[in-house]
Amino acid sequence: ARQAEEQRKQEEAARQKKAEEDLRREQEERVRRERGAKVRAEEGERLEAENQRVEQRKNERKANLEYEQGKIEAKREWQKFIECNSRPNVALESDLNTYLSTSRAEVLTGFDQAIAFSQYAERVVEDLMDLASTAREEGDEPRQEWCMEYMDEIRTLEMEKIDDATAHMLQHIETLKVTTKQEVQETWGSSHDSIKIGFWGHLQNKGFRAKVIAHDKIHVNLELPKSVATSAPGGSCCIGVRSVYTTYDSVPRSRKKTGSKLAVGGTMRVDLVLIPPVTKQVKQWTLRQIPPKEAPFTKLAYPNQDKHGDATSTLNLPCKVEYKIPADVIVQKEPKVSWWSENEEWSNADVFEIQWEEDSRRVSFFCQRLATYAVTQDKWLDLPYKWWNFRPVSDTQVAFSIQAARFEMQFMIDENGLSLRGPDLPELQHLIRSEAVDDEGTALPVIMSPARLLHKLRDCGINLMPDDNDIEHLPGYQLKSFETEARAFSDLSEIALAFDVTSSKHNKKLEADRALVRIRENFQCAEFDPLDPESETDYRSVMFYTDKCCFVDSMESVYPCNENVREGCETHASFFLCLKQEMQFDEAKQDVFERRTDVSHQNVRLFESVRQTMALMRLLSFT
């Protein structure tokens, strides 16, 4: 009995102790919640109070930027005026509609005219591409779609003009030089033009054999099998082959189908056409068959689905296509060739025996259909980014380095825009050095807006402007929220002249509404290695949220990421306020800091170039 009583007392004591511990934990949890609520309330009040100061600074920056850009636009408009440049203002829908309507009404009858029209139209497309990129980095999707729709409309019009010239040539084919084999062959454009056209025609309705077509002037060669002739109605009509090569991707497409492949080195379009009956002379009369206006000439499909079924039918012998890739395009050692399908996407089905001659820069392949071809690569070929770093090099310049999947890229940013400094590849020389030289005879760098330069790089085969859907092909990465990215890019651009700003390994593991970078004071514009583990403590980690930012205790060598706010620091509505309140400078450094972070007319254009570069390259989502 005494033993049972002892056990009862022990159990009672244990229950009492547990109750006391539960009560203590409950009290601690209540205190923690109250403290957390108090901290959040204080933080909310602080951020709300700071937002007014932040808004005032942003408005000042915006006003100064608009003033500076207005001066540049005025100079640009004056330059257009004195050059008699009639190119439409692509920001105005009325200008674009006027340009399209007048262009449609213009009658072109020759290929030289069609080529000149297309070259002019591509300059309008480039202006639209710049506008679309600006809308993209601002998150203005409707404006992007608007630009893409007009780009598609213009490129569709380019092809319509080439079709009009083709129809006129077919109606007057007797004016071309006819060989003893009753064949005609002609080219338009030179080997250096952005648009080149070749035509070969067989003026007999029978006797077609396998044919090798060599357009040496424009570096295009075709080998057509005998089965091509069976695509003609009844298999006994005169046929011709039109080749249209453009150094740019001339395929118009829907904005909603961005696709997963990127065309590099231009597009090669091969069309099989029906040659109408040749004119006849009856006394003083010339009898010419006039086609209907809605179908000025007939394009023939190869393979002819009605006769041969699918493209892999044994009756469909392959065609060989060969053309020259421009010298400013980076081509992989084993390139892929695709054709543009009815589904508005690039397909490499039925393409085989692809050969790339690097010395002559010629690509050749066999395909069991005639279509629009291009050397293609995955859009995410240069993703993800391994690291990046911004470093001030003077009061007016910022060096930017980034390690992409294939190349380490070096840039320089100033108030005039972005310039490429490396890698020093032959294909990129036209983007690194201009024809202009300084007083010592050294070539001056090529400086463009960030959007234009990154588009030029994409044309060269290096795509550093990823889309949202590219993230699906990168395991372990996720898109950061637009609000977080916009806040980080805007704030970081304002300190790029005073601090090194570099990427963090931990960033990709964070939630979508958080982004992590590292900064290092660099008023002396020295060069530091952001990857050196021994200098890890010289950098401070900064966390950005959708509505705030702060210094955190994260270290590159410590996993997982420590997201705790750094001791003695608080969250703030902008990173500029973090620096002002959390970092102490002596008088000399304070003067440099104020001067280099001032959103005045002196710095604002450089800040905007840095911000646009960060936004277009999506540095926080793809690193």
Summary of the structure (lengths in Angstrom):
residues: 623
radius of gyration: 32.3
end to end distance: 72.3
largest distance: 140.9
contacts: 1867
relative contact order: 0.09
helix: 40%
strand: 24%
